[in-house]
Amino acid sequence: MERARVSRRALLYGGAGIAAGATTLAMVRLFGPRARGAAGSALAPPARGAPFCGSAASAAPAAVSPPRAPLHPDALTPFVDALPIPRVLAPAGRRPHPTIAGREISHYRVEMREATIRVHRDVPPTRMWTYEGAMPGPTIEARSGEPISIEWVNALPERHLLPIDHTLHGAGADLADARAVVHVHGARVPPESDGYPEQWIAPGGSIVAQYPNEQDAAMLWYHDHAMGLERLNQYAGLLGSFIVRDAAEDALDLPRGDREIPLVLCDRLFFADGQLHYPVSEDPRAPWVEDVFGDAPLVNGKLRPYVEVQPGAYRLRVVNASNARIYALEMSDGRTIHQIGTDQGLLASPVACDRVTLAPAERADIVVDFSDAAGSALVLRSGAIPLLQFRVARAAAAPRRALPRRLRTIAPLSPEGAVTTRTLTLDAYHDPAHDRMLMLLGGKYWHDPVTERPVLGTIEIWQFVNRTEDTHPIHLHLVRFQILDRQVFDVDEYNTSGKMIPIGDRVRPEPGEAGWKDTVRVEPGMITRIIARFDGYVGRYVWHCHLLEHAANEMMRPFDVVAPA
Ligand SMILES: [Cu+2]
C-alpha cells in the first residue's frame, strides 16, 4: 500500500513519481540550480525543541497501516457522477444594520452537523462533518459594502469523527472533542468575528459573527479554525465558499449564471467502507502527522465528477481547500487557461497560461473557452491526476466574446512607503518530546508573547526566510497584500554564521500572483517578500502556514493591529 510517507516535493504536483519531472522543472525555474541546504542546523533551538537535522522523510513518524482495507480510488470508474453545485444560502431573516439606523441587513444561520455524503456512485456513503448537511457547505453570496451577519451553530456530535492528538497545543483531553470556530478566509472583519482559534464553541453553542464586506469582489471561503483541530475539522468536511461581488466586476460582463462554476478542490483518503481515513503516527498518544495527502481528489465533494457544458466560455472559481496538496491545474488537451483573478479578486489583466499552481487556501479565477470543443470531453487535471471532466455539448458555439483586456487597476504598494520590514524565519526542528517534526514561525511558539504589532493604517514589508525543505503557504488574516519578490539565499551560510547572503536576482511574482493576495507560497531556500497595509480594525488576528497539519502544531502565530500612538 502506498500510504508510506513520501516527501512533499514528490507529491507536490500530483502524485509521487508521475509528476516528478514537472516538479523538478518548476523548482529549477523558481530556485535556480542550487540545491537547498539542511534546515535550522545552527541557530539555538527554542526551549521546547532541538534543531532539526535529518531529512524530513527519515525523522518523521511513519504512518501506520490501518486495520481496515483502504479504498483504491483509481480502480473506480471516473466521471460517473455529476458535479454538484453547492446551493446558495438563503438568508434566515433581517437584522438591524450594525451602524446605520433604520437600515437592515441579511442574517444567516448555518448549522454544523454530521451528515452522510456520497462521494462516488460506487462508494458507500461517507460520514462527514458539514455545514448545513453538505460538503462543501452552501455558498454564501455577499455584495461589497453590504454587511451580513451569520449565526454559526455547533450541532456536531460530542465525539470526534477523527483521531485527536491531545499533545498539540490547545487540544487537551480536558476540552470538548467537537470544538469549532468559523473563519472566513480572506474576509476583512472585526477581530471578534474572525474566528480566532481559541474562540471555539462546543456542541450546543453558537456564535453570531458580523461580516462588513468592505472589500472588493473576490472568492473567499469559510472553514473551521479551532485550535489544534482545524486539520481534522476541515478534513471531516467543514468548508465552503463565500463569494463577494461588486459593481465593478458586474460591469465587466464575465461569464455568469450557469457559466460561472465554483470548484472546491480537496483530497482525501478513504477506507473501502467509504469512511474517511485520516492517517496517524505510530504513537497512539501523539497521532499527529506532519502532512496529509489523499489519493482521492474531490471536486465539490465528488470523486472525479463530470459537468456538462455548452461550447462557450466558462468562468471557474477554484479554491484549494486541501490540507496539504499543491495543485498544478491544466486542461487535458493543453488548451489555454485564462487566469483573471487570484485570492483577493481580479488581476489587472487576464493572463494566458498552460498551468495554474494553487497551494492550500489559494484561489484562482479562471476562464476556459470550450467554443471549439463541441462534442468532445476534456479533463481538468493536476499533473497526471484527473479531477473533473467537461462534456461539451454538440451544439453550435455561441459567438465568441473576447475577455476584457483590462480587468481593474491595481496600484502597487511601494516599498518606500513601508514603515518597517520584518524578517520572519520558517524553521523545522526535531521535537524530542514526541520524536516528530516541529515547525515554527520566527522561532516562536503559539503561546509566546506577540511580536508582530503593526500600527493600523501603516504599510509593512514581511520577508519570510524559509530554511525548511518545504513550500509553506503563508496566510495573514485581515489584510490583503502584494508579493514583492522571491530570492534564493545561502541557507548553509545563514545557518552557520547568521549572515544573509542572497544569491541571484530577486524574482518577481508569477503573472497569476501579481494581484491582491492573502496567501503566498513561501518556497524553500528563498526569501519571499510581501507588502501590506494594515487597514481595517485594531485587535488580535493570526498568521499561519496553511498546511493544516503545520498550523495545528505551532506553525501559527497571533499578531496585533494596534492603534496609532
Ligand atoms: Cu507549513
Boltz pocket constraint, residues with backbone or C-beta under 6 A from the ligand:
constraints:
  - pocket:
      binder: B
      contacts: [[A, 439], [A, 471], [A, 472], [A, 473], [A, 545], [A, 546], [A, 547], [A, 550], [A, 551], [A, 555]]
      max_distance: 6.0
